[in-house]
Amino acid sequence: MLSNEHNIASEIYNLDFFFELSPDLMCVAGFDGYFKKVNPAFINTLGYTETELFSKPISEFIFEEDRVLTRNKRKNLLQSTLLTQFENRYVHKNGSTVWLSWSSIALKEEQIVYAIAKDITAKKNIEIERNHLLQNLNESNKDLKFFNYSSSHDLRSPLSNLMALHQLLETTNIDNPEAAEYIRLLKIATENLNEVINSYMNNWIKKDRLALQLKEVDFETVLNEAKASIHQLILRDNVKFKTNFEKAPSVVFSPNYLTSVFLNLITNSIKYSKPNQTPEIQIHTEQMRGTVQLIYKDNGIGIDMDKAGDSIFKLHQRFHNTSQKDSNGIGLYLVYNHITSLGGTIEVTSTPNAGTTFIITFKKTTSH
């Protein structure tokens, strides 16, 4: 009877068949860093023979970027004797990468580690692909958001020009009733268009942004185009310009972006000019170490840089107590993105009641 019970117990505790038939990777490793025993699933998953797996330290089979992390985890295992849900990568004999999720227990007296791993390569590949798609989607959303803000802001400038014209027109002084009615209807249409752009611009965003066309652009020409689009605003506030582009008359850049830069800087200077003082804007260019610099300076109310700090070019930032409805805090954000997205830099210095200066350094490049 005792002999029969002993045989049953021996069979129960003889777990080699579990080791041999398990679909999971099983191994016994020594504290010396070498495999002592591996099951067939281990060999089949990694492609090495048993002899090959025993011939080199375990670390040499681990993906190089994961070796430091694995070494640190192994140290923790030998101290705490238990490690679960640890993921790392091994290199298959054919050079491919195999992701494994480990559970291990260390026996200090025997100086060995029992470990079991699941092959999670398929799951990881799906996860990596998903993260890649999410990253691309995030970038696309950022591009769409930037396009939305840029378009709505740039369209608002000519609309402001039209609305300023309407404010100058006094329909009661027009003798022709039909002409007065046309002007009234045009004013309503302009106001409606402004409301539509402000309210529904998201519905107008195109699926893909147009590829930027970089070419040699003339500063004077682009500035004049920007000024023409807000001509009535400039006349209304009697803005004075002083420009000098002799040292660097042109730059390789996006014409649309440069127009937007001028529009945003000029409209900001007008918006934040000193009360009862004529707005003055000085613009000139320099050649600095082979790069082109654009220096823009106004005599407005300025910005408290101690308060603004690193937020000056961030979205929806406002640094003045203004009641203007069109102060939406995206002008400098757009300027910054236009410049930096094409490899340039922008610096700002400002003092309250002493104006603001922007120094834009364009990326060194050549036209094609």
C-alpha positions as CSV (number, residue, x, y, z in Angstrom):
1,M,0.0,0.0,0.0
2,L,2.7,2.4,0.9
3,S,4.6,1.5,-2.2
4,N,1.6,2.2,-4.4
5,E,1.1,5.6,-2.7
6,H,4.8,6.4,-3.2
7,N,4.5,5.6,-6.9
8,I,1.4,7.8,-7.3
9,A,3.2,10.7,-5.5
10,S,6.2,10.3,-7.7
11,E,4.0,10.5,-10.8
12,I,2.3,13.6,-9.4
13,Y,5.5,15.3,-8.7
14,N,7.1,14.3,-12.0
15,L,6.2,17.4,-13.9
16,D,8.6,16.9,-16.9
17,F,5.6,16.2,-19.2
18,F,4.2,19.7,-18.3
19,F,7.6,21.2,-19.1
20,E,7.9,19.3,-22.4
21,L,4.3,19.9,-23.7
22,S,3.6,23.4,-22.5
23,P,2.9,25.9,-25.3
24,D,4.5,28.6,-23.1
25,L,8.3,29.1,-22.9
26,M,9.8,27.5,-19.8
27,C,13.3,27.6,-18.7
28,V,15.7,27.1,-15.7
29,A,18.5,29.6,-15.5
30,G,21.5,29.7,-13.1
31,F,22.5,32.7,-11.1
32,D,25.6,32.7,-13.4
33,G,23.4,34.0,-16.3
34,Y,23.2,30.9,-18.4
35,F,20.3,28.7,-19.3
36,K,20.3,25.3,-17.6
37,K,17.2,23.8,-19.1
38,V,14.7,24.9,-21.8
39,N,11.5,23.3,-23.1
40,P,10.7,22.6,-26.8
41,A,8.5,25.7,-27.0
42,F,11.5,27.8,-26.1
43,I,13.5,26.3,-28.9
44,N,10.7,26.5,-31.4
45,T,9.9,30.2,-30.6
46,L,13.5,31.5,-30.7
47,G,14.8,29.1,-33.4
48,Y,18.0,28.2,-31.6
49,T,19.1,24.6,-30.7
50,E,19.4,23.6,-27.1
51,T,23.2,23.5,-27.5
52,E,23.2,27.1,-28.9
53,L,21.1,28.4,-26.1
54,F,23.3,26.8,-23.5
55,S,26.6,28.0,-25.1
56,K,26.2,31.8,-24.5
57,P,25.1,34.1,-21.7
58,I,21.3,34.7,-21.7
59,S,22.0,38.5,-22.2
60,E,23.4,37.8,-25.7
61,F,20.0,36.5,-26.9
62,I,18.2,39.7,-25.6
63,F,17.5,42.6,-27.9
64,E,20.3,45.1,-27.3
65,E,18.1,48.0,-26.3
66,D,16.4,45.9,-23.6
67,R,19.6,44.5,-22.0
68,V,20.1,47.2,-19.4
69,L,16.5,47.0,-18.3
70,T,16.6,43.2,-18.1
71,R,19.8,43.3,-16.1
72,N,18.3,45.6,-13.6
73,K,15.1,43.5,-13.3
74,R,17.3,40.4,-12.9
75,K,19.1,42.0,-9.9
76,N,15.8,42.8,-8.3
77,L,14.6,39.3,-8.9
78,L,17.6,37.8,-7.2
79,Q,16.9,40.0,-4.2
80,S,13.2,39.7,-4.0
81,T,12.9,36.2,-5.5
82,L,9.8,37.0,-7.5
83,L,9.2,38.9,-10.8
84,T,5.9,39.0,-12.7
85,Q,4.6,40.7,-15.9
86,F,8.0,41.8,-17.1
87,E,8.2,42.3,-20.9
88,N,11.4,42.3,-23.0
89,R,12.5,41.4,-26.5
90,Y,14.6,38.5,-27.6
91,V,16.3,38.1,-31.0
92,H,15.2,35.1,-33.0
93,K,17.9,33.2,-34.8
94,N,16.6,34.6,-38.1
95,G,17.1,38.2,-36.8
96,S,13.5,39.0,-36.1
97,T,12.3,40.3,-32.7
98,V,10.2,38.3,-30.3
99,W,8.4,39.9,-27.4
100,L,8.1,37.8,-24.2
101,S,6.1,38.4,-21.0
102,W,7.9,36.8,-18.0
103,S,7.0,35.4,-14.6
104,S,10.0,34.2,-12.6
105,I,11.0,32.9,-9.2
106,A,14.5,32.7,-7.8
107,L,15.6,30.0,-5.4
108,K,18.6,31.4,-3.5
109,E,19.8,28.2,-1.9
110,E,19.8,26.3,-5.2
111,Q,21.2,29.4,-7.1
112,I,18.6,28.9,-9.9
113,V,15.7,30.7,-11.4
114,Y,12.5,29.1,-12.7
115,A,10.8,31.2,-15.4
116,I,7.9,31.0,-17.7
117,A,7.2,33.3,-20.6
118,K,4.3,33.9,-23.1
119,D,5.0,35.0,-26.7
120,I,3.2,38.3,-27.0
121,T,4.8,39.4,-30.3
122,A,1.5,39.5,-32.2
123,K,-0.1,41.6,-29.5
124,K,2.8,43.9,-29.3
125,N,2.9,44.4,-33.1
126,I,-0.7,45.4,-33.0
127,E,-0.1,47.7,-30.1
128,I,2.9,49.3,-31.9
129,E,0.9,49.7,-35.1
130,R,-2.0,51.2,-33.1
131,N,0.3,53.7,-31.4
132,H,1.9,54.6,-34.7
133,L,-1.6,55.3,-36.2
134,L,-2.6,57.3,-33.2
135,Q,0.6,59.4,-33.5
136,N,-0.1,60.0,-37.2
137,L,-3.7,60.9,-36.3
138,N,-2.6,63.2,-33.6
139,E,-0.2,64.9,-36.1
140,S,-3.0,65.2,-38.6
141,N,-5.3,66.7,-36.0
142,K,-2.6,69.2,-35.1
143,D,-2.2,70.1,-38.8
144,L,-5.9,70.5,-39.2
145,K,-6.2,72.6,-36.1
146,F,-3.3,74.8,-37.2
147,F,-4.8,75.2,-40.6
148,N,-8.2,76.1,-39.1
149,Y,-6.7,78.8,-36.9
150,S,-4.5,80.1,-39.6
151,S,-7.3,80.3,-42.2
152,S,-9.8,81.8,-39.9
153,H,-7.3,84.4,-38.6
154,D,-6.0,85.3,-42.0
155,L,-9.5,85.6,-43.5
156,R,-10.5,87.8,-40.6
157,S,-8.1,90.6,-41.7
158,P,-9.7,91.4,-45.1
159,L,-13.1,91.1,-43.5
160,S,-12.1,93.6,-40.9
161,N,-11.0,95.8,-43.8
162,L,-14.5,95.5,-45.3
163,M,-16.2,96.2,-42.0
164,A,-14.0,99.2,-41.4
165,L,-15.1,100.6,-44.8
166,H,-18.7,100.1,-43.8
167,Q,-18.1,102.1,-40.6
168,L,-16.8,105.0,-42.7
169,L,-19.8,105.0,-44.9
170,E,-22.8,107.0,-43.7
171,T,-25.8,105.8,-45.6
172,T,-28.0,108.7,-44.3
173,N,-25.9,111.1,-46.4
174,I,-26.5,109.1,-49.6
175,D,-29.2,110.7,-51.8
176,N,-29.8,107.7,-53.9
177,P,-32.1,105.3,-51.9
178,E,-31.2,102.4,-54.1
179,A,-27.4,102.8,-53.6
180,A,-28.0,103.3,-49.8
181,E,-30.0,100.0,-49.8
182,Y,-27.2,98.2,-51.6
183,I,-24.6,99.4,-49.2
184,R,-26.8,98.3,-46.3
185,L,-27.3,94.9,-47.8
186,L,-23.5,94.6,-48.5
187,K,-22.8,95.5,-44.8
188,I,-25.2,92.8,-43.7
189,A,-23.6,90.2,-46.0
190,T,-20.2,91.1,-44.8
191,E,-21.2,90.8,-41.1
192,N,-22.9,87.4,-41.9
193,L,-19.8,86.2,-43.6
194,N,-17.7,87.2,-40.7
195,E,-20.1,85.3,-38.4
196,V,-20.0,82.2,-40.6
197,I,-16.2,82.1,-40.7
198,N,-16.0,82.5,-36.9
199,S,-18.7,79.9,-36.2
200,Y,-18.3,77.2,-38.9
201,M,-14.6,77.3,-40.0
202,N,-14.2,73.7,-38.9
203,N,-16.5,72.6,-41.6
204,W,-14.4,74.2,-44.3
205,I,-11.1,72.6,-43.5
206,K,-9.8,70.6,-46.4
207,K,-8.9,66.9,-45.9
208,D,-5.2,67.6,-46.7
209,R,-3.1,70.6,-46.3
210,L,-1.6,71.9,-49.5
211,A,2.1,71.3,-49.8
212,L,4.1,74.3,-49.0
213,Q,5.8,75.9,-51.9
214,L,9.1,77.5,-50.9
215,K,10.6,80.0,-53.2
216,E,12.6,83.3,-53.2
217,V,10.2,85.9,-51.9
218,D,10.7,89.6,-51.9
219,F,10.1,91.3,-48.5
220,E,8.9,94.6,-49.9
221,T,6.4,92.9,-52.3
222,V,4.9,90.6,-49.6
223,L,4.7,93.5,-47.1
224,N,2.8,95.6,-49.7
225,E,0.4,92.7,-50.3
226,A,-0.3,92.4,-46.6
227,K,-0.7,96.1,-46.2
228,A,-3.1,96.2,-49.1
229,S,-5.4,93.6,-47.6
230,I,-5.8,95.7,-44.4
231,H,-5.6,99.1,-46.1
232,Q,-8.6,100.6,-44.4
233,L,-7.3,99.6,-40.9
234,I,-4.0,101.2,-41.7
235,L,-5.7,104.4,-42.9
236,R,-8.2,104.5,-40.0
237,D,-5.3,104.5,-37.4
238,N,-2.9,106.5,-39.6
239,V,-0.2,103.8,-39.2
240,K,3.3,104.9,-40.1
241,F,5.8,102.5,-41.7
242,K,9.6,102.8,-41.9
243,T,11.2,100.0,-43.8
244,N,14.6,99.1,-45.1
245,F,15.3,95.8,-46.9
246,E,18.5,96.7,-48.6
247,K,20.8,94.3,-46.6
248,A,18.5,91.3,-47.3
249,P,15.8,92.1,-49.9
250,S,14.5,88.5,-50.1
251,V,14.5,85.1,-48.5
252,V,13.6,81.5,-49.4
253,F,10.3,80.9,-47.6
254,S,6.6,80.3,-48.1
255,P,4.9,83.4,-49.6
256,N,1.6,82.6,-47.8
257,Y,3.4,82.1,-44.5
258,L,5.3,85.4,-44.8
259,T,2.1,87.3,-45.7
260,S,0.5,85.8,-42.7
261,V,3.4,86.8,-40.5
262,F,3.2,90.4,-41.6
263,L,-0.6,90.4,-41.3
264,N,-0.5,89.1,-37.7
265,L,2.3,91.4,-36.6
266,I,0.8,94.5,-38.1
267,T,-2.7,93.9,-36.9
268,N,-1.3,93.2,-33.4
269,S,0.6,96.5,-33.5
270,I,-2.6,98.3,-34.5
271,K,-4.7,96.5,-32.0
272,Y,-2.3,97.2,-29.1
273,S,-1.2,100.7,-30.1
274,K,-1.0,103.4,-27.4
275,P,-4.2,105.5,-27.1
276,N,-4.0,108.9,-28.8
277,Q,-0.6,108.1,-30.3
278,T,0.1,107.3,-34.0
279,P,1.2,103.7,-34.4
280,E,4.7,103.5,-35.9
281,I,6.2,100.3,-37.3
282,Q,9.8,99.8,-38.2
283,I,10.9,96.8,-40.3
284,H,14.3,96.1,-41.6
285,T,16.5,93.1,-42.5
286,E,20.0,92.0,-41.8
287,Q,22.5,89.3,-42.9
288,M,23.8,87.4,-39.9
289,R,26.3,84.6,-40.4
290,G,24.8,83.7,-43.7
291,T,21.2,83.8,-42.5
292,V,18.5,86.4,-43.1
293,Q,17.0,88.2,-40.2
294,L,13.8,90.3,-40.1
295,I,13.6,92.8,-37.3
296,Y,10.1,94.2,-36.6
297,K,9.5,96.9,-34.1
298,D,6.5,98.9,-33.0
299,N,5.8,101.7,-30.5
300,G,2.7,100.1,-28.9
301,I,1.8,99.4,-25.3
302,G,4.3,96.5,-25.1
303,I,4.2,93.3,-23.1
304,D,5.3,92.6,-19.6
305,M,7.7,89.8,-20.4
306,D,8.1,88.8,-16.7
307,K,4.4,87.9,-16.7
308,A,4.3,86.5,-20.2
309,G,7.3,84.3,-19.8
310,D,7.4,81.2,-22.1
311,S,3.7,81.5,-22.8
312,I,4.0,84.4,-25.3
313,F,3.7,82.1,-28.4
314,K,1.3,79.7,-26.9
315,L,-2.3,79.3,-28.2
316,H,-5.1,81.6,-26.8
317,Q,-2.7,83.7,-24.7
318,R,-3.7,87.3,-23.9
319,F,-1.3,89.7,-22.2
320,H,-3.5,92.8,-22.1
321,N,-6.8,93.7,-20.5
322,T,-8.6,94.4,-23.8
323,S,-12.3,94.6,-24.5
324,Q,-11.8,94.0,-28.2
325,K,-14.0,91.1,-29.4
326,D,-11.4,90.0,-32.0
327,S,-8.7,89.5,-29.5
328,N,-8.5,85.7,-29.6
329,G,-4.9,85.1,-28.6
330,I,-3.8,83.2,-31.8
331,G,-1.8,85.8,-33.7
332,L,1.6,85.2,-32.2
333,Y,0.9,81.5,-32.1
334,L,0.5,81.5,-35.8
335,V,3.6,83.7,-36.4
336,Y,5.7,81.3,-34.2
337,N,4.4,78.2,-36.0
338,H,4.9,79.7,-39.5
339,I,8.5,80.5,-38.6
340,T,9.5,77.4,-36.6
341,S,7.8,74.9,-38.9
342,L,10.2,75.9,-41.6
343,G,13.3,75.7,-39.4
344,G,13.5,79.4,-38.3
345,T,13.5,81.0,-34.9
346,I,11.8,84.0,-33.4
347,E,12.8,86.1,-30.4
348,V,10.8,88.9,-28.7
349,T,11.8,91.7,-26.4
350,S,9.3,94.1,-25.0
351,T,8.7,96.6,-22.2
352,P,5.3,97.9,-21.0
353,N,4.6,101.3,-22.7
354,A,7.8,101.1,-24.7
355,G,6.8,98.9,-27.7
356,T,7.8,95.4,-28.8
357,T,10.5,94.0,-31.1
358,F,10.5,90.7,-32.9
359,I,13.7,89.3,-34.4
360,I,13.0,86.5,-36.9
361,T,15.9,84.4,-38.1
362,F,15.0,82.4,-41.2
363,K,16.5,78.9,-41.8
364,K,19.6,79.1,-44.0
365,T,18.6,77.7,-47.3
366,T,18.8,78.2,-51.1
367,S,16.1,78.4,-53.7
368,H,15.7,75.6,-56.3
